[in-house]
Amino acid sequence: MEIEAFVKEMEELAPPGLAEAYDEGRIGLVVEGTRPVRRVAAALDATVRVAEEAAALDADVLVVHHSPLFGPVHRVAGETARLLRVLLGAGMHLYVMHTNFDRAEGGINDALADLLGLSDRQLLPMGLVGRTSTDPNAIAALLGPLRVYGEVRTIERLAIVGGSGFDPALIRAAVDLGADAFLSAELKHFVARESPIPCLESTHYALESPGMRALARRMNWPYLDDPPFLQLCG
């Protein structure tokens, strides 16, 4: 298919109107290639390594969650230059679905809830709350290491926000929906101190990559895994 038809298909999966205002101009077709769409690869981040793997697979489009061009670009150098050389050298398109895919049906938060087995789901402005019977150790077995702030044993209703979602207003909204723990990434000290429920801190990659993997499975695309290196010390 032509790239215009592919973009239309992606916008049906994750309508741009679902995105946060700050994503304006940062989602959709952010790098225009030259190829018709026959092969597509997916990843969470458009790293140089991911782009090289996509080129080796002869992919025509790379679909990612995080745009590598999020801020204004005044100088094309370093990692940005390396990435663009790979993409443009291969004629590859780069398509981004960010907060619109967080909120989309079957998107980032739905896939995370599926992985964790949450039922009886209620939506937050970003993320959701679902019923479970679990504990931090069981969640860590699925997602990798967690940092837990506050005393928690069994969790009955868990709030989840894929990515960086420890916002005090979201936590209060989750409590109003009966949440007794809140799972997200990149927790600030003052939020942990003031939270009325325990906070479970995972990594950004661990929380959002399941959504892109699920999309790749649904669309029969290869998923290109490239988590940031994490070393646990002490």
CYANA upper distance limits for C-alpha pairs under 8 A (distance plus 0.5 A):
  1 MET  CA      5 ALA  CA      6.86
  1 MET  CA      6 PHE  CA      7.32
  1 MET  CA     36 PRO  CA      6.45
  1 MET  CA     37 VAL  CA      5.68
  1 MET  CA     38 ARG  CA      7.27
  2 GLU  CA      6 PHE  CA      7.08
  2 GLU  CA     36 PRO  CA      5.44
  2 GLU  CA     37 VAL  CA      6.31
  3 ILE  CA      7 VAL  CA      6.63
  3 ILE  CA     35 ARG  CA      8.37
  3 ILE  CA     36 PRO  CA      6.61
  3 ILE  CA     37 VAL  CA      6.56
  4 GLU  CA      8 LYS  CA      6.84
  5 ALA  CA      9 GLU  CA      6.83
  6 PHE  CA     10 MET  CA      6.78
  6 PHE  CA     37 VAL  CA      7.75
  7 VAL  CA     11 GLU  CA      6.62
  7 VAL  CA     28 GLY  CA      7.86
  7 VAL  CA     29 LEU  CA      7.84
  8 LYS  CA     12 GLU  CA      6.86
  9 GLU  CA     13 LEU  CA      7.12
 10 MET  CA     14 ALA  CA      6.68
 10 MET  CA     15 PRO  CA      8.24
 11 GLU  CA     15 PRO  CA      5.10
 11 GLU  CA     16 PRO  CA      6.87
 13 LEU  CA    101 PHE  CA      8.47
 13 LEU  CA    104 ALA  CA      7.60
 13 LEU  CA    105 GLU  CA      8.34
 14 ALA  CA     18 LEU  CA      7.90
 14 ALA  CA     97 MET  CA      7.46
 14 ALA  CA    100 ASN  CA      6.04
 14 ALA  CA    101 PHE  CA      5.67
 14 ALA  CA    103 ARG  CA      8.45
 14 ALA  CA    104 ALA  CA      5.82
 14 ALA  CA    105 GLU  CA      8.35
 14 ALA  CA    107 GLY  CA      8.32
 15 PRO  CA     19 ALA  CA      8.28
 15 PRO  CA    100 ASN  CA      6.75
 15 PRO  CA    101 PHE  CA      8.42
 15 PRO  CA    104 ALA  CA      7.90
 16 PRO  CA     27 ILE  CA      8.20
 16 PRO  CA     28 GLY  CA      8.32
 16 PRO  CA    100 ASN  CA      6.20
 17 GLY  CA    100 ASN  CA      7.55
 18 LEU  CA     99 THR  CA      7.64
 18 LEU  CA    100 ASN  CA      5.07
 18 LEU  CA    101 PHE  CA      8.33
 18 LEU  CA    103 ARG  CA      6.98
 18 LEU  CA    104 ALA  CA      7.75
 19 ALA  CA     23 ASP  CA      6.80
 19 ALA  CA     24 GLU  CA      8.25
 19 ALA  CA     98 HIS  CA      7.70
 19 ALA  CA     99 THR  CA      5.25
 19 ALA  CA    100 ASN  CA      4.47
 19 ALA  CA    101 PHE  CA      8.20
 19 ALA  CA    103 ARG  CA      8.18
 20 GLU  CA     24 GLU  CA      8.05
 20 GLU  CA     99 THR  CA      6.54
 20 GLU  CA    100 ASN  CA      7.75
 23 ASP  CA     27 ILE  CA      6.78
 23 ASP  CA     98 HIS  CA      8.00
 23 ASP  CA     99 THR  CA      7.73
 26 ARG  CA     30 VAL  CA      7.37
 26 ARG  CA     67 SER  CA      7.18
 26 ARG  CA     69 LEU  CA      7.82
 26 ARG  CA     70 PHE  CA      6.66
 26 ARG  CA     96 VAL  CA      8.06
 27 ILE  CA     67 SER  CA      7.63
 27 ILE  CA     95 TYR  CA      7.73
 27 ILE  CA     96 VAL  CA      5.33
 27 ILE  CA     97 MET  CA      6.09
 27 ILE  CA     98 HIS  CA      6.99
 28 GLY  CA     95 TYR  CA      5.76
 28 GLY  CA     96 VAL  CA      5.47
 28 GLY  CA     97 MET  CA      6.75
 29 LEU  CA     93 HIS  CA      7.68
 29 LEU  CA     94 LEU  CA      6.47
 29 LEU  CA     95 TYR  CA      4.99
 29 LEU  CA     96 VAL  CA      6.97
 30 VAL  CA     67 SER  CA      8.26
 30 VAL  CA     69 LEU  CA      8.40
 30 VAL  CA     93 HIS  CA      8.44
 30 VAL  CA     94 LEU  CA      6.39
 30 VAL  CA     95 TYR  CA      6.47
 30 VAL  CA     96 VAL  CA      7.33
 31 VAL  CA     93 HIS  CA      5.99
 31 VAL  CA     94 LEU  CA      5.38
 31 VAL  CA     95 TYR  CA      7.60
 32 GLU  CA     92 MET  CA      7.82
 32 GLU  CA     93 HIS  CA      5.45
 32 GLU  CA     94 LEU  CA      7.21
 33 GLY  CA     60 ASP  CA      8.47
 33 GLY  CA     87 LEU  CA      8.06
 33 GLY  CA     88 LEU  CA      6.78
 33 GLY  CA     91 GLY  CA      5.04
 33 GLY  CA     92 MET  CA      5.10
 33 GLY  CA     93 HIS  CA      4.76
 33 GLY  CA     94 LEU  CA      8.07
 34 THR  CA     91 GLY  CA      5.34
 34 THR  CA     92 MET  CA      7.15
 34 THR  CA     93 HIS  CA      7.84
 35 ARG  CA     60 ASP  CA      6.49
 35 ARG  CA     91 GLY  CA      6.40
 35 ARG  CA     92 MET  CA      7.08
 35 ARG  CA     93 HIS  CA      8.13
 36 PRO  CA     60 ASP  CA      7.39
 37 VAL  CA     60 ASP  CA      5.99
 37 VAL  CA     61 VAL  CA      7.22
 38 ARG  CA     59 ALA  CA      8.07
 38 ARG  CA     60 ASP  CA      6.91
 39 ARG  CA     58 ASP  CA      7.63
 39 ARG  CA     59 ALA  CA      5.27
 39 ARG  CA     60 ASP  CA      5.87
 39 ARG  CA     61 VAL  CA      7.25
 39 ARG  CA    221 TRP  CA      8.29
 40 VAL  CA     59 ALA  CA      5.73
 40 VAL  CA     60 ASP  CA      6.38
 40 VAL  CA     61 VAL  CA      5.34
 40 VAL  CA     62 LEU  CA      6.41
 40 VAL  CA     63 VAL  CA      7.80
 40 VAL  CA    221 TRP  CA      6.43
 40 VAL  CA    222 PRO  CA      8.03
 41 ALA  CA     54 ALA  CA      6.77
 41 ALA  CA     59 ALA  CA      6.70
 41 ALA  CA     61 VAL  CA      6.92
 41 ALA  CA     62 LEU  CA      5.49
 41 ALA  CA     63 VAL  CA      6.74
 41 ALA  CA    216 ALA  CA      8.02
 41 ALA  CA    221 TRP  CA      5.91
 41 ALA  CA    222 PRO  CA      5.69
 41 ALA  CA    223 TYR  CA      6.60
 41 ALA  CA    224 LEU  CA      7.65
 42 ALA  CA     62 LEU  CA      6.14
 42 ALA  CA     63 VAL  CA      5.18
 42 ALA  CA     64 VAL  CA      6.29
 42 ALA  CA    212 MET  CA      7.28
 42 ALA  CA    213 ARG  CA      8.18
 42 ALA  CA    216 ALA  CA      6.59
 42 ALA  CA    221 TRP  CA      7.21
 42 ALA  CA    222 PRO  CA      6.85
 42 ALA  CA    223 TYR  CA      5.42
 42 ALA  CA    224 LEU  CA      6.66
 43 ALA  CA     50 VAL  CA      7.75
 43 ALA  CA     62 LEU  CA      7.99
 43 ALA  CA     63 VAL  CA      6.92
 43 ALA  CA     64 VAL  CA      5.51
 43 ALA  CA     65 HIS  CA      7.70
 43 ALA  CA    209 SER  CA      8.18
 43 ALA  CA    212 MET  CA      6.81
 43 ALA  CA    213 ARG  CA      8.10
 43 ALA  CA    223 TYR  CA      6.15
 43 ALA  CA    224 LEU  CA      5.59
 43 ALA  CA    225 ASP  CA      6.91
 43 ALA  CA    226 ASP  CA      8.37
 44 LEU  CA     64 VAL  CA      5.55
 44 LEU  CA     65 HIS  CA      5.54
 44 LEU  CA     66 HIS  CA      6.86
 44 LEU  CA    205 TYR  CA      8.13
 44 LEU  CA    208 GLU  CA      7.78
 44 LEU  CA    209 SER  CA      6.24
 44 LEU  CA    212 MET  CA      6.67
 44 LEU  CA    225 ASP  CA      8.21
 44 LEU  CA    226 ASP  CA      8.49
 45 ASP  CA     50 VAL  CA      8.12
 45 ASP  CA     64 VAL  CA      6.19
 45 ASP  CA     65 HIS  CA      6.80
 45 ASP  CA     66 HIS  CA      5.84
 45 ASP  CA     67 SER  CA      7.74
 45 ASP  CA     68 PRO  CA      7.98
 45 ASP  CA    226 ASP  CA      8.19
 46 ALA  CA     50 VAL  CA      6.56
 46 ALA  CA     51 ALA  CA      6.89
 46 ALA  CA     62 LEU  CA      8.47
 46 ALA  CA     64 VAL  CA      6.80
 46 ALA  CA     66 HIS  CA      7.57
 46 ALA  CA     67 SER  CA      7.45
 46 ALA  CA     68 PRO  CA      6.59
 46 ALA  CA     83 LEU  CA      8.39
 47 THR  CA     51 ALA  CA      6.70
 47 THR  CA     68 PRO  CA      8.23
 47 THR  CA     83 LEU  CA      7.38
 47 THR  CA    226 ASP  CA      8.37
 48 VAL  CA     52 GLU  CA      6.61
 48 VAL  CA     79 GLU  CA      7.74
 48 VAL  CA     82 ARG  CA      7.17
 48 VAL  CA     83 LEU  CA      5.46
 48 VAL  CA     86 VAL  CA      7.99
 49 ARG  CA     53 GLU  CA      6.74
 49 ARG  CA    226 ASP  CA      8.07
 50 VAL  CA     54 ALA  CA      6.61
 50 VAL  CA    224 LEU  CA      6.66
 50 VAL  CA    225 ASP  CA      8.04
 50 VAL  CA    226 ASP  CA      7.33
 51 ALA  CA     55 ALA  CA      6.62
 51 ALA  CA     62 LEU  CA      8.03
 51 ALA  CA     83 LEU  CA      7.36
 51 ALA  CA     86 VAL  CA      6.93
 51 ALA  CA     87 LEU  CA      7.04
 52 GLU  CA     56 ALA  CA      6.64
 52 GLU  CA     86 VAL  CA      6.97
 53 GLU  CA     57 LEU  CA      6.80
 53 GLU  CA    224 LEU  CA      7.89
 54 ALA  CA     58 ASP  CA      6.88
 54 ALA  CA     59 ALA  CA      5.87
 54 ALA  CA     62 LEU  CA      7.40
 54 ALA  CA    224 LEU  CA      8.22
 55 ALA  CA     59 ALA  CA      6.21
 55 ALA  CA     86 VAL  CA      8.00
 55 ALA  CA     87 LEU  CA      8.13
 55 ALA  CA     90 ALA  CA      6.84
 55 ALA  CA     92 MET  CA      8.23
 59 ALA  CA     92 MET  CA      7.50
 60 ASP  CA     91 GLY  CA      7.75
 60 ASP  CA     92 MET  CA      5.41
 60 ASP  CA     93 HIS  CA      6.75
 61 VAL  CA     92 MET  CA      5.96
 61 VAL  CA     93 HIS  CA      5.09
 61 VAL  CA     94 LEU  CA      6.29
 61 VAL  CA     95 TYR  CA      7.57
 62 LEU  CA     92 MET  CA      7.68
 62 LEU  CA     93 HIS  CA      6.75
 62 LEU  CA     94 LEU  CA      5.48
 62 LEU  CA     95 TYR  CA      6.70
 63 VAL  CA     94 LEU  CA      6.54
 63 VAL  CA     95 TYR  CA      5.26
 63 VAL  CA     96 VAL  CA      6.37
 63 VAL  CA     97 MET  CA      8.10
 64 VAL  CA     94 LEU  CA      8.08
 64 VAL  CA     95 TYR  CA      6.84
 64 VAL  CA     96 VAL  CA      5.57
 64 VAL  CA     97 MET  CA      6.99
 64 VAL  CA    212 MET  CA      8.12
 65 HIS  CA     96 VAL  CA      6.02
 65 HIS  CA     97 MET  CA      5.59
 65 HIS  CA     98 HIS  CA      5.36
 65 HIS  CA    101 PHE  CA      8.25
 65 HIS  CA    212 MET  CA      7.87
 66 HIS  CA     96 VAL  CA      7.01
 66 HIS  CA     97 MET  CA      7.87
 66 HIS  CA     98 HIS  CA      6.53
 67 SER  CA     96 VAL  CA      6.43
 67 SER  CA     98 HIS  CA      8.27
 68 PRO  CA     80 THR  CA      8.01
 69 LEU  CA     73 VAL  CA      7.54
 76 VAL  CA     80 THR  CA      6.61
 76 VAL  CA     81 ALA  CA      5.76
 77 ALA  CA     81 ALA  CA      5.11
 77 ALA  CA     82 ARG  CA      7.98
 78 GLY  CA     82 ARG  CA      6.81
 79 GLU  CA     83 LEU  CA      6.52
 80 THR  CA     84 LEU  CA      6.65
 81 ALA  CA     85 ARG  CA      6.54
 82 ARG  CA     86 VAL  CA      6.98
 83 LEU  CA     87 LEU  CA      6.80
 84 LEU  CA     88 LEU  CA      6.21
 84 LEU  CA     89 GLY  CA      8.26
 85 ARG  CA     89 GLY  CA      5.93
 86 VAL  CA     90 ALA  CA      6.65
 87 LEU  CA     91 GLY  CA      6.66
 87 LEU  CA     92 MET  CA      5.55
 87 LEU  CA     93 HIS  CA      7.57
 87 LEU  CA     94 LEU  CA      8.19
 88 LEU  CA     92 MET  CA      6.48
 88 LEU  CA     93 HIS  CA      8.47
 97 MET  CA    101 PHE  CA      6.03
 98 HIS  CA    102 ASP  CA      6.99
 99 THR  CA    103 ARG  CA      6.94
100 ASN  CA    104 ALA  CA      6.55
101 PHE  CA    105 GLU  CA      8.47
101 PHE  CA    107 GLY  CA      5.59
101 PHE  CA    108 ILE  CA      6.66
102 ASP  CA    107 GLY  CA      6.00
102 ASP  CA    108 ILE  CA      5.20
102 ASP  CA    109 ASN  CA      6.31
102 ASP  CA    126 MET  CA      7.96
102 ASP  CA    127 GLY  CA      7.98
102 ASP  CA    162 GLY  CA      7.85
103 ARG  CA    107 GLY  CA      6.91
103 ARG  CA    108 ILE  CA      7.82
103 ARG  CA    109 ASN  CA      7.59
103 ARG  CA    126 MET  CA      7.27
103 ARG  CA    127 GLY  CA      7.80
104 ALA  CA    108 ILE  CA      8.23
105 GLU  CA    110 ASP  CA      7.28
106 GLY  CA    110 ASP  CA      5.66
106 GLY  CA    111 ALA  CA      6.60
106 GLY  CA    211 GLY  CA      8.35
107 GLY  CA    111 ALA  CA      6.48
107 GLY  CA    211 GLY  CA      6.23
107 GLY  CA    212 MET  CA      8.40
107 GLY  CA    215 LEU  CA      8.11
108 ILE  CA    112 LEU  CA      6.80
108 ILE  CA    162 GLY  CA      6.97
108 ILE  CA    208 GLU  CA      6.35
108 ILE  CA    209 SER  CA      8.40
108 ILE  CA    210 PRO  CA      7.62
108 ILE  CA    211 GLY  CA      4.67
108 ILE  CA    212 MET  CA      7.54
109 ASN  CA    113 ALA  CA      6.59
109 ASN  CA    127 GLY  CA      6.24
109 ASN  CA    128 LEU  CA      7.64
109 ASN  CA    160 ILE  CA      7.74
109 ASN  CA    161 VAL  CA      6.99
109 ASN  CA    162 GLY  CA      6.23
109 ASN  CA    208 GLU  CA      8.28
109 ASN  CA    211 GLY  CA      7.60
110 ASP  CA    114 ASP  CA      6.62
110 ASP  CA    211 GLY  CA      8.04
111 ALA  CA    115 LEU  CA      6.73
111 ALA  CA    210 PRO  CA      6.63
111 ALA  CA    211 GLY  CA      5.40
111 ALA  CA    214 ALA  CA      7.14
112 LEU  CA    116 LEU  CA      6.77
112 LEU  CA    160 ILE  CA      8.48
112 LEU  CA    162 GLY  CA      7.87
112 LEU  CA    207 LEU  CA      7.13
112 LEU  CA    208 GLU  CA      7.90
112 LEU  CA    210 PRO  CA      6.67
112 LEU  CA    211 GLY  CA      7.02
113 ALA  CA    117 GLY  CA      6.43
113 ALA  CA    118 LEU  CA      5.71
113 ALA  CA    130 GLY  CA      8.09
113 ALA  CA    160 ILE  CA      8.07
114 ASP  CA    118 LEU  CA      6.78
115 LEU  CA    142 LEU  CA      8.27
115 LEU  CA    210 PRO  CA      8.23
116 LEU  CA    139 ILE  CA      7.64
116 LEU  CA    142 LEU  CA      8.10
117 GLY  CA    132 THR  CA      7.43
118 LEU  CA    130 GLY  CA      5.40
118 LEU  CA    131 ARG  CA      5.80
118 LEU  CA    132 THR  CA      5.91
118 LEU  CA    158 LEU  CA      8.40
119 SER  CA    130 GLY  CA      5.75
119 SER  CA    131 ARG  CA      5.47
119 SER  CA    132 THR  CA      7.20
120 ASP  CA    130 GLY  CA      5.97
120 ASP  CA    131 ARG  CA      6.13
121 ARG  CA    128 LEU  CA      7.05
121 ARG  CA    129 VAL  CA      6.05
121 ARG  CA    130 GLY  CA      4.81
121 ARG  CA    131 ARG  CA      7.37
122 GLN  CA    128 LEU  CA      6.07
122 GLN  CA    129 VAL  CA      5.75
122 GLN  CA    130 GLY  CA      6.91
122 GLN  CA    177 LEU  CA      8.08
123 LEU  CA    127 GLY  CA      6.81
123 LEU  CA    128 LEU  CA      4.83
123 LEU  CA    129 VAL  CA      6.89
124 LEU  CA    128 LEU  CA      5.34
124 LEU  CA    129 VAL  CA      7.57
124 LEU  CA    170 LEU  CA      7.74
124 LEU  CA    173 ALA  CA      7.51
124 LEU  CA    174 ALA  CA      7.47
125 PRO  CA    170 LEU  CA      7.94
126 MET  CA    161 VAL  CA      7.00
126 MET  CA    165 GLY  CA      8.41
126 MET  CA    170 LEU  CA      8.25
127 GLY  CA    159 ALA  CA      7.90
127 GLY  CA    160 ILE  CA      6.11
127 GLY  CA    161 VAL  CA      4.83
127 GLY  CA    162 GLY  CA      7.31
128 LEU  CA    159 ALA  CA      6.23
128 LEU  CA    160 ILE  CA      6.14
128 LEU  CA    161 VAL  CA      7.28
128 LEU  CA    174 ALA  CA      8.39
129 VAL  CA    157 ARG  CA      7.10
129 VAL  CA    158 LEU  CA      6.02
129 VAL  CA    159 ALA  CA      4.66
129 VAL  CA    160 ILE  CA      6.78
129 VAL  CA    174 ALA  CA      7.12
129 VAL  CA    177 LEU  CA      7.63
129 VAL  CA    179 ALA  CA      7.03
130 GLY  CA    157 ARG  CA      5.98
130 GLY  CA    158 LEU  CA      6.04
130 GLY  CA    159 ALA  CA      7.03
130 GLY  CA    179 ALA  CA      8.44
131 ARG  CA    156 GLU  CA      6.33
131 ARG  CA    157 ARG  CA      5.00
131 ARG  CA    158 LEU  CA      6.96
132 THR  CA    155 ILE  CA      7.20
132 THR  CA    156 GLU  CA      5.55
132 THR  CA    157 ARG  CA      6.25
132 THR  CA    158 LEU  CA      7.38
133 SER  CA    154 THR  CA      6.95
133 SER  CA    155 ILE  CA      6.11
133 SER  CA    156 GLU  CA      5.55
133 SER  CA    157 ARG  CA      8.25
134 THR  CA    138 ALA  CA      6.78
134 THR  CA    139 ILE  CA      7.81
134 THR  CA    154 THR  CA      6.02
134 THR  CA    155 ILE  CA      5.75
134 THR  CA    156 GLU  CA      7.52
135 ASP  CA    139 ILE  CA      6.97
135 ASP  CA    152 VAL  CA      7.97
135 ASP  CA    153 ARG  CA      6.13
135 ASP  CA    154 THR  CA      5.37
135 ASP  CA    155 ILE  CA      6.11
136 PRO  CA    140 ALA  CA      6.53
136 PRO  CA    146 LEU  CA      7.92
136 PRO  CA    148 VAL  CA      8.05
136 PRO  CA    152 VAL  CA      8.23
136 PRO  CA    153 ARG  CA      7.84
136 PRO  CA    200 LEU  CA      8.04
137 ASN  CA    141 ALA  CA      6.73
138 ALA  CA    142 LEU  CA      7.30
139 ILE  CA    143 LEU  CA      6.67
139 ILE  CA    144 GLY  CA      8.29
140 ALA  CA    144 GLY  CA      5.18
140 ALA  CA    145 PRO  CA      5.79
140 ALA  CA    146 LEU  CA      6.36
141 ALA  CA    145 PRO  CA      8.36
143 LEU  CA    202 SER  CA      7.93
143 LEU  CA    206 ALA  CA      6.25
143 LEU  CA    207 LEU  CA      7.78
144 GLY  CA    202 SER  CA      8.02
144 GLY  CA    206 ALA  CA      7.77
145 PRO  CA    202 SER  CA      7.18
146 LEU  CA    200 LEU  CA      6.85
146 LEU  CA    201 GLU  CA      5.95
146 LEU  CA    202 SER  CA      5.47
146 LEU  CA    203 THR  CA      8.50
147 ARG  CA    200 LEU  CA      6.34
147 ARG  CA    201 GLU  CA      5.50
147 ARG  CA    202 SER  CA      7.25
148 VAL  CA    198 PRO  CA      7.53
148 VAL  CA    199 CYS  CA      6.37
148 VAL  CA    200 LEU  CA      5.13
148 VAL  CA    201 GLU  CA      6.76
149 TYR  CA    192 ALA  CA      6.98
149 TYR  CA    198 PRO  CA      5.98
149 TYR  CA    199 CYS  CA      5.60
149 TYR  CA    200 LEU  CA      6.92
150 GLY  CA    197 ILE  CA      7.73
150 GLY  CA    198 PRO  CA      5.01
150 GLY  CA    199 CYS  CA      7.19
151 GLU  CA    198 PRO  CA      6.96
152 VAL  CA    181 ALA  CA      8.38
152 VAL  CA    198 PRO  CA      7.09
155 ILE  CA    180 ASP  CA      6.90
155 ILE  CA    181 ALA  CA      7.17
156 GLU  CA    179 ALA  CA      8.13
156 GLU  CA    180 ASP  CA      7.28
157 ARG  CA    178 GLY  CA      6.96
157 ARG  CA    179 ALA  CA      5.16
157 ARG  CA    180 ASP  CA      6.13
157 ARG  CA    181 ALA  CA      7.49
158 LEU  CA    179 ALA  CA      5.78
158 LEU  CA    180 ASP  CA      6.68
158 LEU  CA    181 ALA  CA      5.72
158 LEU  CA    182 PHE  CA      6.44
158 LEU  CA    183 LEU  CA      7.75
159 ALA  CA    174 ALA  CA      6.60
159 ALA  CA    179 ALA  CA      6.30
159 ALA  CA    180 ASP  CA      8.32
159 ALA  CA    181 ALA  CA      6.72
159 ALA  CA    182 PHE  CA      5.14
159 ALA  CA    183 LEU  CA      6.50
160 ILE  CA    182 PHE  CA      6.48
160 ILE  CA    183 LEU  CA      5.29
160 ILE  CA    184 SER  CA      6.49
161 VAL  CA    165 GLY  CA      5.83
161 VAL  CA    166 PHE  CA      8.43
161 VAL  CA    183 LEU  CA      6.98
161 VAL  CA    184 SER  CA      5.66
162 GLY  CA    184 SER  CA      6.43
162 GLY  CA    185 ALA  CA      7.92
162 GLY  CA    204 HIS  CA      7.63
162 GLY  CA    207 LEU  CA      5.58
162 GLY  CA    208 GLU  CA      5.94
163 GLY  CA    184 SER  CA      6.69
163 GLY  CA    185 ALA  CA      6.06
163 GLY  CA    186 GLU  CA      8.37
163 GLY  CA    203 THR  CA      8.11
163 GLY  CA    204 HIS  CA      5.14
163 GLY  CA    205 TYR  CA      7.95
163 GLY  CA    207 LEU  CA      6.61
163 GLY  CA    208 GLU  CA      6.59
164 SER  CA    184 SER  CA      6.65
164 SER  CA    185 ALA  CA      5.27
164 SER  CA    186 GLU  CA      5.99
164 SER  CA    187 LEU  CA      8.17
164 SER  CA    204 HIS  CA      7.09
165 GLY  CA    170 LEU  CA      8.19
165 GLY  CA    184 SER  CA      6.03
165 GLY  CA    185 ALA  CA      6.89
165 GLY  CA    186 GLU  CA      8.14
166 PHE  CA    170 LEU  CA      7.68
166 PHE  CA    171 ILE  CA      7.53
166 PHE  CA    184 SER  CA      6.76
166 PHE  CA    185 ALA  CA      7.46
166 PHE  CA    186 GLU  CA      7.69
166 PHE  CA    187 LEU  CA      6.29
166 PHE  CA    188 LYS  CA      8.15
166 PHE  CA    191 VAL  CA      7.64
167 ASP  CA    171 ILE  CA      6.76
167 ASP  CA    191 VAL  CA      7.91
168 PRO  CA    172 ARG  CA      6.72
168 PRO  CA    191 VAL  CA      6.96
168 PRO  CA    195 SER  CA      7.65
169 ALA  CA    173 ALA  CA      6.70
170 LEU  CA    174 ALA  CA      6.59
171 ILE  CA    175 VAL  CA      6.75
171 ILE  CA    182 PHE  CA      7.53
171 ILE  CA    195 SER  CA      7.66
172 ARG  CA    176 ASP  CA      6.82
172 ARG  CA    196 PRO  CA      8.39
173 ALA  CA    177 LEU  CA      7.06
174 ALA  CA    178 GLY  CA      7.05
174 ALA  CA    179 ALA  CA      5.87
174 ALA  CA    182 PHE  CA      8.26
175 VAL  CA    179 ALA  CA      5.34
175 VAL  CA    180 ASP  CA      7.34
175 VAL  CA    196 PRO  CA      8.43
175 VAL  CA    197 ILE  CA      8.10
179 ALA  CA    197 ILE  CA      8.39
180 ASP  CA    197 ILE  CA      6.22
180 ASP  CA    198 PRO  CA      7.62
181 ALA  CA    197 ILE  CA      5.90
181 ALA  CA    198 PRO  CA      5.46
181 ALA  CA    199 CYS  CA      6.44
181 ALA  CA    200 LEU  CA      7.67
182 PHE  CA    197 ILE  CA      7.55
182 PHE  CA    198 PRO  CA      6.90
182 PHE  CA    199 CYS  CA      5.43
182 PHE  CA    200 LEU  CA      6.41
183 LEU  CA    199 CYS  CA      6.58
183 LEU  CA    200 LEU  CA      5.15
183 LEU  CA    201 GLU  CA      6.49
183 LEU  CA    202 SER  CA      7.71
184 SER  CA    199 CYS  CA      8.35
184 SER  CA    200 LEU  CA      7.06
184 SER  CA    201 GLU  CA      5.97
184 SER  CA    202 SER  CA      6.56
184 SER  CA    203 THR  CA      8.19
184 SER  CA    204 HIS  CA      8.22
184 SER  CA    207 LEU  CA      7.81
185 ALA  CA    201 GLU  CA      5.57
185 ALA  CA    202 SER  CA      5.60
185 ALA  CA    203 THR  CA      5.74
185 ALA  CA    204 HIS  CA      5.89
185 ALA  CA    207 LEU  CA      8.20
186 GLU  CA    201 GLU  CA      7.33
186 GLU  CA    202 SER  CA      8.23
186 GLU  CA    203 THR  CA      7.64
186 GLU  CA    204 HIS  CA      7.81
187 LEU  CA    191 VAL  CA      7.41
187 LEU  CA    192 ALA  CA      7.36
187 LEU  CA    201 GLU  CA      7.00
188 LYS  CA    192 ALA  CA      6.95
189 HIS  CA    193 ARG  CA      6.76
190 PHE  CA    194 GLU  CA      6.70
191 VAL  CA    195 SER  CA      6.33
192 ALA  CA    198 PRO  CA      8.45
192 ALA  CA    199 CYS  CA      7.13
195 SER  CA    199 CYS  CA      7.91
202 SER  CA    206 ALA  CA      7.28
202 SER  CA    207 LEU  CA      7.49
203 THR  CA    207 LEU  CA      6.89
204 HIS  CA    208 GLU  CA      6.77
205 TYR  CA    209 SER  CA      6.08
205 TYR  CA    227 PRO  CA      6.93
205 TYR  CA    228 PRO  CA      8.26
206 ALA  CA    210 PRO  CA      7.74
208 GLU  CA    212 MET  CA      7.53
209 SER  CA    213 ARG  CA      6.61
210 PRO  CA    214 ALA  CA      6.51
211 GLY  CA    215 LEU  CA      6.74
212 MET  CA    216 ALA  CA      6.66
212 MET  CA    223 TYR  CA      8.07
213 ARG  CA    217 ARG  CA      6.75
213 ARG  CA    223 TYR  CA      6.44
214 ALA  CA    218 ARG  CA      6.63
215 LEU  CA    219 MET  CA      6.63
216 ALA  CA    220 ASN  CA      6.19
216 ALA  CA    221 TRP  CA      5.17
216 ALA  CA    222 PRO  CA      6.60
216 ALA  CA    223 TYR  CA      6.31
217 ARG  CA    221 TRP  CA      6.81
217 ARG  CA    222 PRO  CA      8.20
